[in-house]
Amino acid sequence: MADSSTSQMTATSSVESTVSEFLESKVSEYEIEKWYTTCLAMVLEKMMHSGKLATADFLEEVHHVLKRYRTASTNLKLLNDQRILLQENISEEVNISRMRFGGPVDSLAEQSYMSNILLGVINATKRTKMKSFDQKTFNKSVTQHYNLQSIVGRYGPETWGHLGFCHLWGDRNLCEIKAAHIVPKFLSAPAISHLLGNIDANDAKEPSNALSLTQLLEPLLDRGIIAIVPVFSASNGPSRWKCIVLQDTYRDAAIYVYRGEKDIVKRKRDLDELELDFLSAKRPRPRYLYLRFMLSYLNAKRLGLDDVADRMENGRFWAPGGRYLHKAILNTIARLVCGNKAPEELTKNCFDTTHNESMNFHDGQNKIGI
């Protein structure tokens, strides 16, 4: 019976992984096309206004560009609608299987919060929208928090409103940039606040729960393809962080292409071990980055990506895990999502009470606060 149950869960996970990877690759393809055609239209408009392109030529060229944009937008909407339906059906089947064969719930507190958290974890890679969330205001608060407006000083006031900054890729066009939540905003409910140990927090609006990324990089973080981990050093200055690529499936896939006098192609592998660049001493809160790291780990286990999970379990990225999360509830989520408790190496320093004290994680002379 146990062998049959394990086989059924493995097969379901394999199907889910295959469907998810295919859909994600197609979504990325259409997103890149939308972004590229938007930028191309802006370039054509600037060329027309500067006199480098005749109005008639502009209208002819932009007609083709907008046609490509509309096609990509339509296909993306249709694909997203189909993806949600497929992933909900598959996730529900996987969830039921794992709940059936998982271990017992440890406490009443876990029972109170696990259903909401579990639902969010299972759906963490979906493009869930919050109608009431003001993304524009959030972008401004993140820009101020990290002093990103200082980038204008490098080039002059004429760049205001046109130039933005990505913590991974540096100076970019402002239209490419988005304040990307580390812990997804639809997970920042009281249940997640309880898991983080700060029940009164409004994590969805907290600027330290975000990084400034291009719209091409944000989905990679959301889907657990990349993660942000600490760079341990003896320096007493602000903490340092780097990006790691967790999933090798599309490691060589292009995520950015610029066609010009000199073509520029950026691939996922170029993000591996890339250190984040900050314009001030402000940093994202480590507890958010650690929760995102654990969500990526659970997602890898859920999809049967054992090579990814093994890399994350060896303690090389967070060694040892900091006191960022409620250990009992985290273990319950892990059991329900992937059938086992989270590895001790990742949870041994997590706190066991709902009260979150002012805690720090030390590694030699390096200190990373919560």
C-alpha positions as CSV (number, residue, x, y, z in Angstrom):
1,M,0.0,0.0,0.0
2,A,2.8,2.4,0.9
3,D,4.6,1.7,-2.4
4,S,1.4,2.3,-4.3
5,S,0.8,5.6,-2.6
6,T,4.4,6.8,-3.2
7,S,4.2,5.8,-6.8
8,Q,0.9,7.6,-7.3
9,M,2.2,10.8,-5.7
10,T,5.4,10.7,-7.7
11,A,3.5,10.2,-11.0
12,T,1.2,13.1,-10.2
13,S,4.1,15.3,-9.2
14,S,5.9,14.4,-12.5
15,V,2.8,15.4,-14.5
16,E,2.4,18.6,-12.6
17,S,6.1,19.5,-13.1
18,T,5.9,18.9,-16.9
19,V,2.7,20.9,-17.3
20,S,4.0,23.7,-15.1
21,E,7.3,24.0,-16.9
22,F,5.7,24.0,-20.4
23,L,3.2,26.7,-19.4
24,E,5.8,28.8,-17.6
25,S,8.1,28.7,-20.7
26,K,5.3,29.9,-23.0
27,V,4.2,32.6,-20.5
28,S,7.8,33.9,-20.4
29,E,8.0,33.8,-24.2
30,Y,4.9,36.1,-24.5
31,E,6.0,38.3,-21.7
32,I,9.3,38.9,-23.3
33,E,7.6,39.7,-26.6
34,K,5.3,42.2,-24.9
35,W,8.2,43.9,-23.2
36,Y,10.3,44.0,-26.3
37,T,7.6,45.4,-28.5
38,T,6.7,48.1,-25.9
39,C,10.4,49.2,-25.8
40,L,10.6,49.1,-29.6
41,A,7.6,51.3,-29.9
42,M,9.1,53.8,-27.5
43,V,12.4,53.8,-29.5
44,L,10.5,54.4,-32.7
45,E,8.6,57.3,-31.2
46,K,11.7,59.0,-29.9
47,M,13.3,58.6,-33.4
48,M,10.3,60.3,-35.0
49,H,10.3,63.2,-32.5
50,S,14.1,63.7,-33.0
51,G,13.7,63.7,-36.8
52,K,15.6,60.5,-37.4
53,L,12.4,58.8,-38.7
54,A,9.8,60.2,-41.0
55,T,6.2,60.2,-39.7
56,A,5.0,58.0,-42.5
57,D,7.8,55.5,-41.8
58,F,7.0,55.6,-38.1
59,L,3.3,54.9,-38.7
60,E,4.2,51.9,-40.9
61,E,6.7,50.5,-38.5
62,V,4.7,51.0,-35.3
63,H,1.7,49.4,-37.0
64,H,3.6,46.1,-37.2
65,V,5.0,46.5,-33.7
66,L,1.5,47.1,-32.2
67,K,0.2,44.1,-34.1
68,R,2.9,41.9,-32.5
69,Y,2.1,43.4,-29.1
70,R,-1.7,42.7,-29.4
71,T,-1.0,39.1,-30.5
72,A,1.3,38.5,-27.6
73,S,-1.2,40.1,-25.1
74,T,-4.1,38.0,-26.4
75,N,-2.1,34.8,-26.3
76,L,-0.8,35.6,-22.8
77,K,-4.3,36.2,-21.5
78,L,-5.6,32.9,-23.0
79,L,-2.6,31.0,-21.7
80,N,-2.9,32.5,-18.2
81,D,-6.6,31.5,-18.0
82,Q,-5.8,28.0,-19.1
83,R,-2.8,27.7,-16.8
84,I,-4.8,28.7,-13.7
85,L,-7.4,26.0,-14.5
86,L,-4.8,23.3,-15.1
87,Q,-2.7,24.1,-12.1
88,E,-5.7,24.4,-9.8
89,N,-6.8,20.9,-10.8
90,I,-3.4,19.3,-10.6
91,S,-2.5,21.1,-7.3
92,E,-5.7,20.0,-5.8
93,E,-5.0,16.4,-6.7
94,V,-1.4,16.6,-5.3
95,N,-2.6,18.4,-2.1
96,I,-5.3,15.7,-1.4
97,S,-2.7,12.9,-1.9
98,R,-0.2,14.4,0.4
99,M,-2.6,15.3,3.1
100,R,-3.9,11.7,3.0
101,F,-0.4,10.3,3.6
102,G,1.2,13.1,5.7
103,G,1.9,13.0,9.4
104,P,-0.3,14.3,12.2
105,V,-0.8,17.9,13.1
106,D,1.3,18.8,16.1
107,S,-0.7,21.6,17.7
108,L,-3.9,23.6,17.8
109,A,-2.0,26.7,16.6
110,E,-0.9,24.8,13.5
111,Q,-4.5,23.7,12.8
112,S,-5.7,27.3,13.0
113,Y,-3.3,28.6,10.4
114,M,-2.1,25.7,8.2
115,S,-5.1,25.7,5.8
116,N,-4.6,29.4,4.8
117,I,-0.8,29.0,4.6
118,L,-1.0,25.8,2.7
119,L,-3.3,27.2,0.1
120,G,-1.0,30.1,-0.5
121,V,2.1,27.8,-0.7
122,I,0.4,25.5,-3.2
123,N,-0.6,28.5,-5.3
124,A,2.6,30.5,-4.7
125,T,3.7,30.3,-8.4
126,K,0.4,31.6,-9.8
127,R,-0.2,35.1,-10.9
128,T,-2.8,36.0,-8.3
129,K,-3.9,39.6,-8.4
130,M,-5.1,41.7,-5.5
131,K,-7.6,44.3,-6.8
132,S,-7.2,46.4,-3.7
133,F,-3.4,46.6,-3.8
134,D,-1.9,49.9,-5.0
135,Q,1.2,48.8,-6.9
136,K,2.0,52.4,-8.0
137,T,2.2,53.6,-4.4
138,F,4.2,50.6,-3.4
139,N,6.7,51.3,-6.2
140,K,7.2,54.8,-4.8
141,S,7.7,53.6,-1.2
142,V,10.3,51.0,-2.4
143,T,12.1,53.6,-4.5
144,Q,12.3,55.9,-1.4
145,H,13.2,53.1,1.0
146,Y,16.2,52.0,-1.1
147,N,17.1,55.6,-2.3
148,L,16.7,54.5,-5.9
149,Q,15.9,58.0,-7.1
150,S,19.6,58.8,-6.5
151,I,20.3,57.1,-9.8
152,V,19.2,60.3,-11.5
153,G,22.2,62.1,-10.1
154,R,24.5,60.0,-12.2
155,Y,23.0,61.2,-15.5
156,G,21.2,64.5,-14.8
157,P,17.7,65.7,-14.1
158,E,16.5,65.1,-17.7
159,T,16.5,61.4,-16.9
160,W,13.9,61.8,-14.1
161,G,10.9,59.7,-15.0
162,H,12.8,57.7,-17.6
163,L,15.6,55.9,-15.7
164,G,15.1,53.2,-13.1
165,F,17.3,50.8,-11.1
166,C,17.3,47.0,-10.8
167,H,19.1,45.5,-7.8
168,L,20.5,42.8,-10.1
169,W,21.0,44.5,-13.5
170,G,21.6,48.1,-12.5
171,D,20.5,51.1,-14.6
172,R,17.5,50.3,-16.7
173,N,14.6,52.1,-18.4
174,L,12.0,52.9,-15.8
175,C,9.3,51.1,-17.9
176,E,11.2,47.8,-17.2
177,I,11.3,48.2,-13.4
178,K,8.8,46.9,-10.8
179,A,8.9,46.7,-7.0
180,A,8.8,42.9,-6.7
181,H,7.5,41.4,-3.5
182,I,9.8,38.9,-1.9
183,V,7.0,37.2,0.1
184,P,4.1,37.4,-2.4
185,K,1.5,39.9,-1.4
186,F,-1.3,37.4,-1.4
187,L,0.6,35.4,1.2
188,S,0.9,38.4,3.6
189,A,-2.3,37.4,5.5
190,P,-2.4,37.0,9.3
191,A,-1.4,33.4,8.8
192,I,1.9,34.4,7.2
193,S,2.4,37.1,9.8
194,H,2.0,34.5,12.5
195,L,4.5,32.3,10.8
196,L,6.9,35.3,10.7
197,G,6.2,36.0,14.4
198,N,4.8,39.5,13.9
199,I,1.0,39.2,13.8
200,D,0.3,42.9,13.6
201,A,2.6,43.4,10.5
202,N,1.3,44.5,7.1
203,D,3.9,42.7,5.1
204,A,2.3,43.4,1.7
205,K,3.0,47.1,2.1
206,E,6.3,46.8,3.8
207,P,9.0,48.2,1.4
208,S,11.7,46.0,3.0
209,N,9.6,43.1,1.6
210,A,10.6,44.0,-1.9
211,L,13.4,44.3,-4.4
212,S,13.6,46.5,-7.4
213,L,13.7,44.1,-10.4
214,T,13.0,44.2,-14.0
215,Q,9.7,42.7,-15.1
216,L,11.6,39.8,-16.7
217,L,13.3,38.9,-13.4
218,E,10.4,39.1,-11.1
219,P,8.7,35.8,-12.4
220,L,12.0,33.9,-11.9
221,L,11.9,34.8,-8.2
222,D,8.1,34.1,-7.9
223,R,8.6,30.6,-9.5
224,G,11.5,29.6,-7.4
225,I,13.9,29.5,-10.4
226,I,16.2,31.9,-8.6
227,A,16.7,32.8,-4.9
228,I,18.4,35.5,-2.9
229,V,20.9,34.3,-0.3
230,P,23.4,36.0,2.0
231,V,27.1,36.6,1.2
232,F,28.9,35.8,4.4
233,S,32.0,38.0,5.0
234,A,34.0,39.5,7.9
235,S,32.9,43.0,7.0
236,N,31.0,45.1,9.5
237,G,29.2,47.1,6.8
238,P,25.8,46.6,5.4
239,S,24.8,43.0,4.6
240,R,25.6,41.6,1.2
241,W,23.3,39.4,-0.9
242,K,23.6,37.4,-4.1
243,C,21.4,35.6,-6.6
244,I,21.6,31.9,-7.2
245,V,19.9,29.9,-9.9
246,L,18.1,26.9,-8.4
247,Q,16.6,25.2,-11.4
248,D,18.9,24.1,-14.2
249,T,16.1,23.1,-16.6
250,Y,16.3,26.3,-18.7
251,R,19.7,27.5,-17.5
252,D,20.8,28.4,-21.0
253,A,17.5,30.1,-22.0
254,A,17.7,33.7,-22.9
255,I,15.8,36.0,-20.6
256,Y,16.9,39.3,-22.2
257,V,17.8,40.1,-25.8
258,Y,18.8,43.5,-27.1
259,R,19.2,43.9,-30.9
260,G,21.4,46.8,-31.8
261,E,24.9,47.6,-33.1
262,K,26.1,45.0,-30.7
263,D,23.6,42.4,-29.6
264,I,23.2,41.8,-25.9
265,V,21.9,38.4,-24.7
266,K,21.5,37.6,-21.0
267,R,20.8,34.0,-19.9
268,K,19.6,32.6,-16.7
269,R,23.1,31.2,-15.9
270,D,24.4,34.8,-15.9
271,L,22.4,35.4,-12.7
272,D,24.1,32.6,-10.7
273,E,26.3,34.0,-8.0
274,L,25.5,37.6,-9.1
275,E,25.7,40.0,-6.2
276,L,23.0,42.5,-5.7
277,D,23.8,46.2,-6.0
278,F,22.3,48.6,-3.5
279,L,22.3,52.5,-3.6
280,S,22.1,52.9,0.2
281,A,22.6,51.1,3.4
282,K,19.0,49.9,3.4
283,R,18.5,46.1,2.8
284,P,15.5,43.8,2.5
285,R,14.6,42.1,5.8
286,P,16.3,38.7,6.0
287,R,13.2,37.0,7.4
288,Y,11.3,37.8,4.1
289,L,14.2,36.4,2.0
290,Y,14.4,33.3,4.2
291,L,10.7,32.7,3.9
292,R,11.0,33.1,0.1
293,F,13.9,30.7,0.2
294,M,11.8,28.1,2.1
295,L,8.9,28.6,-0.4
296,S,11.3,27.8,-3.2
297,Y,12.5,24.7,-1.4
298,L,9.0,23.5,-0.7
299,N,8.0,24.2,-4.3
300,A,11.0,22.2,-5.6
301,K,10.0,19.2,-3.3
302,R,6.4,19.5,-4.5
303,L,7.4,19.3,-8.1
304,G,9.8,16.4,-7.5
305,L,13.0,18.5,-8.3
306,D,15.2,16.5,-6.1
307,D,18.5,18.0,-7.4
308,V,17.3,21.5,-6.5
309,A,16.0,20.4,-3.1
310,D,19.3,18.6,-2.3
311,R,21.3,21.7,-3.1
312,M,19.2,23.8,-0.7
313,E,19.3,21.2,2.1
314,N,23.1,21.0,2.4
315,G,23.3,24.3,4.3
316,R,25.6,26.0,1.8
317,F,23.2,28.9,1.3
318,W,21.7,29.5,4.7
319,A,24.0,27.8,7.2
320,P,22.5,27.4,9.7
321,G,19.0,28.7,9.2
322,G,18.2,31.9,11.1
323,R,15.5,32.4,13.7
324,Y,13.1,33.8,11.2
325,L,10.1,31.5,11.1
326,H,7.8,29.5,13.5
327,K,9.3,26.0,13.4
328,A,6.2,24.0,14.3
329,I,4.0,25.6,11.7
330,L,6.8,25.5,9.0
331,N,7.2,21.8,9.6
332,T,3.4,21.3,9.2
333,I,3.5,23.1,5.9
334,A,6.4,21.0,4.7
335,R,4.6,17.8,5.7
336,L,1.5,18.7,3.9
337,V,3.2,20.0,0.8
338,C,5.9,17.3,0.4
339,G,5.1,14.6,2.9
340,N,8.0,15.2,5.3
341,K,9.2,17.8,7.8
342,A,11.6,20.4,6.7
343,P,15.3,19.4,7.1
344,E,16.7,20.1,10.5
345,E,19.6,22.0,8.9
346,L,17.1,24.6,7.6
347,T,14.9,24.9,10.7
348,K,17.0,24.2,13.8
349,N,17.3,27.9,14.7
350,C,13.7,28.8,14.0
351,F,11.8,30.1,17.0
352,D,9.2,27.9,18.9
353,T,6.9,30.7,20.2
354,T,4.7,33.2,18.5
355,H,6.5,36.1,20.1
356,N,9.2,37.4,17.8
357,E,12.1,38.9,19.9
358,S,14.8,41.1,18.4
359,M,16.9,38.3,17.1
360,N,20.1,38.2,15.0
361,F,21.8,35.5,13.0
362,H,25.6,35.4,13.5
363,D,28.2,33.8,11.4
364,G,31.6,34.7,12.7
365,Q,31.8,38.5,12.5
366,N,29.0,38.7,10.0
367,K,25.6,39.6,11.5
368,I,22.3,39.6,9.7
369,G,19.3,41.0,11.5
370,I,15.7,39.8,11.0
